[in-house]
Amino acid sequence: MKELTLPATVESIPQVTAFIETQLEALDCPMKTQMQISVAIDELFSNIAHYAYGKEAGEATVRFSFDAAGRMAEITFMDSGVPFDPLAKTDPDVSLSLADRKAGGLGIFLVKKTMDDMAYRYENGKNILTLFKRIA
């Protein structure tokens, strides 16, 4: 398992993306899968940066592990901000026009649709969100 801890700011997103891309490239991960994971990182780390700590400063940790037998990448985001389960949020009704839809929620919806699985738990004062993506 590899781990990176850094400030929970939008300025940290390129570092998180580079950290994960380095792991994926070592696994000969297809570009389409890398792009899906990069979009997920951008969305989820951005949410942590904007909402986890309010106006206070905080840190976030990103972990990467890989199950070679199942070819499954596991990317975990951890922060000590306010408890928030993005998986509990109702998916937006994408059949409605933009004018008829409520703002927000589309990014998490997109992440849910492109990952193989996601899991959330709040444990020891930490939000822990894990993405699972098969590497073909």
N, C-alpha and C positions, 0 to 999 in steps of 0.2 A: 504494500500500500504506500502511495505517495501522498504527501500532504503539504498544503500551502496555506498560511495564515497571513492576512493582510487587512488594511483598513477597509471597512465596509462603505466604500465610496464608488461612484460611477467611474472615477479615474482608475480604479483597480481592475476594471473589466478586461482591458487588454492583457494584463498580466495573468489573470485567471484563464482566459482563452488560450494564451500561449502555453501555459502550464499543461492544460488538458490536451491541446493539439500535439504537443511533444510526446505525450503518452500514446495518443492514438496513432501518430505517424510510425512509432516504433512497432505497432501492431499491424502495419499495412492496412489501416482502416480506409475503406472507400471514401472518396471525397463527399459523396452525397450524405453519408452518415456523419462525417465530420461537420458538414454544414448544419445539419439538423441539431447536433450537439452544441455547436457554436451559438445558434439562435437561442437554444434553451439556456445556455450560460448567460447570454446577454439579458434575457428576460428575467431569470431568477435572481441573478446577482444585482441587477438594477432594482428589483423589488426590495431586496435586502437593504441596498444603499438608501433608497428613498423612504422606506417605511419601518424598518426594524427598530431603529434607535431614535426616531423623531429628530429633534435638533441636536441631540447628543452624538458624540463620536463613539464608534464601536468597531469591533473587528468581526471578520467572518473567516471561517476555515473551509477549504475545499479539499476533499479527499478523492483520490482515484484508485480504484482497484480493478483487477481483471481476473475473471474465472476462465482460464484457458480451456477447460473441458467443455464448458457451455458457450464459449466465445462471447461472454457477457461482460460489458463494461459497467462499472458501478461508480457513479459520481455523486458525492454527498456534499451538501451545503449545510453548514452549521453556523448559527449566530445566537447570541444571548439577548436578542431584542424581544419585543413584545410577542407573546405567543400568536402564531398565525398559521393555520393549515390551508394552504392554497388548494388542496384537493377537495376540501369541503365546500368550496365556492361552486355555485350552480353554473353550469356551462351556459354561455350566451346562446341565444336562439339565432343562429347564423342564417336562418331562412328569412329573417326580417331584413328590411332595408336598413341602411346605416342610420337614416333619420328616425326609424322606429326602435332602434336598439339602444339599450342603456350603455353608457360609456364604461370602459374597463372590462377586464376579464378575458379579452381575446388572446393575449399573450400566453397566459397560463393554459388556456384551451388549446392553443397551437402546440405547446410543449407536451401536453397530455396526449395529443393525437400523434406526435412524432416519436415518442419514446415507447419502448416495449412495456414498461411498467414504471410506476412511481410509488413511493411510500413516504409518509410523514409521521413523525412522532415528536412529542415535546417531552424532554427528559433532562433532569438535573438542571433546569433553568435554560435549556437550549432548544431552539427550533432545529430539527434535523430532517432535511428533505433529501431523499435519495432517488436518483434517476437510474434506470436500467436500460441499456441499449445493446442489442446483439450486434457484434462486429462480424459481418459476413466474410 
